[in-house]
Amino acid sequence: MLRRGRLPIALLAVVLLIGGGIGYAQLESGDRGILPLDSSNTLEMGGIKVDVGGKTADEARYNGWRIAQRESFKALWAKTHGRPISEAPTLSDGTLDGLVSSIIVESEQIGPNRYIATLGVLFDRARAGELLGVGGQVSHSAPMLLIPIVVTSGAATSVEQRNAWQRAWAEFRTSTSPIDYVRVSGMGIDPLLVNAAQTARPGRGMWRNILDYYGAADVLVAEVQLRRVYPGGPATGTFSGYFGPDRRPLGSFTLTAQNSAAIPEMMTRGVSQMDALFGRWQAAGQLGPDPSLIIPEPPVIDEPVEEEQEAPKAVQQKAAAFIQVYVTSPYSPVGWLRSIPGVTEVREFGNAILSVGYRGSPGQLAAALNARGWRTDTSGTVFRITGYAPAAPQPAPTPAPPGPAQQPAQPATNTVQPAPGGATD
């Protein structure tokens, strides 16, 4: 008789530590999303089914893991070279032990002398790459910002809250994928920038800022519409892939789950098929970055060297750091910010959020803004600009009263005064 869902303590520890830190990633996740796993140094092959026996439960499990190592290497070799598994080389168990970094237990049933499981195997890329013929390198696309969207009950969400679709993408190992995914976790500013509503806005201005912020060249949208027959019952997922801000459709497919408990497994299968869909378009050369998403370079203005003003030494010595600024003022402070010494860059995310590159502390930036008439609030870790109050103009000086008027000089006359005695000449 097989026992389900009961793992020995040692095996439970292995499960929590394998796969690049699945348990660690879940513990370090936020309220809105799951941190993506870093699988850049491994090669994975999953879905290996084993059904073996042994004298004891431990021996049966050990035999199953050995079989999983052999079959997964052959399957990975066949996938890498596009050849049948029958042509794959056969390696000894000792050699495979040196290539395998961990065993992933996807599901298992343990009996007294029987072991039935679905396993995955992670190979070290540096050690297994040469034997697999990949040289430890995989040709990837340009960096693509991945936005997972799940539509259920008429509401579309991305990373605003935890969901099985975002978790499946976060736990997906991208080491053998031809797509260079840029995955978000839903923490920090992610829900404001990368959400379902943003994927319906084709405007290039906001997309340029978002892609530049995340270091991506273009965007891929992976959407699933989840329909349940009744709460807790069978579910159907319609998966669709889109490319670019214009949501160019790439294809769709449908998967089913027997009940709500099987939805995470359906999402995992959906991620694998969606990655294969994106990979086919990449191989066809149809996922090239959109030139309209490239931020134009500012014009170069040649200025005389003698007119260049050097920034203060205290500002030059500090490296620029980005300060997130929330604007609640009806006036835009962007122009004023760019004129402040030490400000290297101002990125706009809508009308209320700015990311300011500044060689100084938030307190120094607030003081510079206050000196220019802006009201700021730096309580806690939040930096806000709340209004603008320019300094009142100084009254003009009263002019000095004029001095006494100068009497004009009397013109000379030719009047001749009579001589004494009244005689005249």
Secondary structure, DSSP 4 states (H G I P E B T S, - for coil): --EES---HHHHHHHHH-TTTHHHHHHT--SS--PPP--TTEEEEEEEEEEEE-SSHHHHHHHHHHHHHHHHHHHHHHHHHT--GGGS----HHHHHHHEEEEEEEEEEE-SSEEEEEEEEEEEHHHHHHHHTSTT-----S-EEEEEEEEETTEEESSSS--HHHHHHHT---TT-SS-EE---S-TTHHHHSSTTGGG---HHHHHHHHHHHT-SEEEEEEEEEEESSTTS-EEEEEEEEETTTTEEEEEEEEEESSGGGHHHHHHHHHHHHHHHHHHHHHTT--PPPGGGSPPPPPP----GGGPPPPPHHHHTSPPEEEEEEE-SSS--HHHHHTSTTEEEEEEETTTEEEEEESS-HHHHHHHHHHTTEEEE--TT-EEEEEE-PPPPPPPPPPPPPPPPPPPPPPP--PPPPPTTS---
